[in-house]
Amino acid sequence: MLKGKMADAADKVKGKYTLIRDEDDSQLGIYEKPLPCFGCGVGWFSFLVGFLCPLMWYYATILYFRNYYRRDPRERAGLAASAIAAMACTIVLIIIILVLLL
């Protein structure tokens, strides 16, 4: 059940630590690899670039609603921030259009 050595009663009394897993087994976890787009992820990259090109916010919003973050849960916050920015941009555009028409 456990990898490594089991401690005998003498080690437990002395307070020594035992090896639980193998040091040579250095498999990286699925979420330890760096995120795409310069390490910040698609969501945060789209959020930052969206200030120059707001269409990136809408692209990230589509990814958010298509559950792109299920591939890597670290993407969820950035995609949600981009979706909120897209909503705010849409509201501002609607207000500007209403002011210009009225």
C-alpha positions as CSV (number, residue, x, y, z in Angstrom):
1,M,0.0,0.0,0.0
2,L,2.8,2.4,0.8
3,K,6.0,2.8,-1.1
4,G,9.2,2.9,0.9
5,K,10.2,1.4,4.2
6,M,7.9,1.0,7.2
7,A,9.3,2.2,10.5
8,D,9.8,-0.2,13.3
9,A,8.8,0.6,16.9
10,A,12.3,1.9,17.9
11,D,12.2,4.5,15.2
12,K,8.8,5.8,16.2
13,V,10.0,6.2,19.8
14,K,13.1,8.1,18.8
15,G,11.1,10.4,16.5
16,K,12.9,9.5,13.3
17,Y,11.2,10.1,9.9
18,T,10.7,7.4,7.4
19,L,10.6,7.5,3.6
20,I,7.0,7.3,2.4
21,R,7.6,7.6,-1.4
22,D,10.4,6.8,-3.7
23,E,12.7,9.7,-4.5
24,D,13.5,8.4,-7.9
25,D,9.8,8.5,-8.8
26,S,9.8,12.2,-10.0
27,Q,6.8,12.2,-12.2
28,L,5.6,15.8,-12.6
29,G,1.9,16.4,-11.9
30,I,-0.4,17.3,-14.7
31,Y,-0.7,20.9,-13.4
32,E,3.0,21.5,-12.7
33,K,3.8,22.2,-16.4
34,P,3.8,25.9,-17.3
35,L,0.7,27.4,-18.8
36,P,0.6,28.5,-22.4
37,C,0.9,32.2,-23.5
38,F,4.1,33.1,-21.6
39,G,3.1,31.2,-18.5
40,C,0.1,33.2,-17.6
41,G,-2.5,31.2,-19.4
42,V,-4.9,31.9,-22.2
43,G,-7.4,33.6,-19.9
44,W,-5.1,36.2,-18.4
45,F,-3.3,36.7,-21.6
46,S,-6.6,37.5,-23.3
47,F,-7.6,39.7,-20.4
48,L,-4.4,41.8,-20.8
49,V,-4.4,41.9,-24.6
50,G,-8.1,42.8,-24.5
51,F,-7.3,46.3,-23.4
52,L,-5.7,46.8,-26.8
53,C,-8.1,44.6,-28.8
54,P,-11.4,43.9,-26.9
55,L,-12.3,41.1,-29.3
56,M,-9.8,39.0,-27.2
57,W,-12.2,39.3,-24.3
58,Y,-15.0,37.8,-26.4
59,Y,-12.7,35.0,-27.5
60,A,-11.9,34.1,-23.9
61,T,-15.6,34.4,-23.0
62,I,-16.4,31.8,-25.7
63,L,-13.6,29.5,-24.2
64,Y,-15.1,30.0,-20.7
65,F,-18.6,29.0,-21.7
66,R,-17.2,26.0,-23.7
67,N,-15.5,24.8,-20.4
68,Y,-12.0,25.2,-21.7
69,Y,-10.9,25.4,-18.1
70,R,-11.6,21.7,-17.6
71,R,-8.4,20.9,-19.4
72,D,-6.5,22.9,-16.8
73,P,-8.4,24.4,-13.8
74,R,-5.7,27.1,-13.5
75,E,-7.3,28.8,-16.6
76,R,-10.7,29.4,-14.9
77,A,-9.9,32.7,-13.1
78,G,-8.4,34.3,-16.2
79,L,-11.2,33.2,-18.4
80,A,-13.8,34.4,-15.9
81,A,-12.0,37.8,-15.7
82,S,-12.1,38.1,-19.5
83,A,-15.8,37.2,-19.5
84,I,-16.5,40.0,-16.9
85,A,-14.4,42.5,-19.0
86,A,-16.4,41.5,-22.1
87,M,-19.7,42.1,-20.3
88,A,-18.5,45.5,-19.0
89,C,-17.3,46.4,-22.5
90,T,-20.7,45.4,-24.0
91,I,-22.6,47.5,-21.4
92,V,-20.3,50.5,-22.0
93,L,-20.9,50.2,-25.8
94,I,-24.6,50.0,-25.4
95,I,-24.6,53.1,-23.2
96,I,-22.5,55.0,-25.7
97,I,-24.8,53.9,-28.6
98,L,-27.9,55.0,-26.6
99,V,-26.4,58.4,-25.8
100,L,-25.4,59.0,-29.4
101,L,-28.9,58.0,-30.7
102,L,-30.9,59.9,-28.2
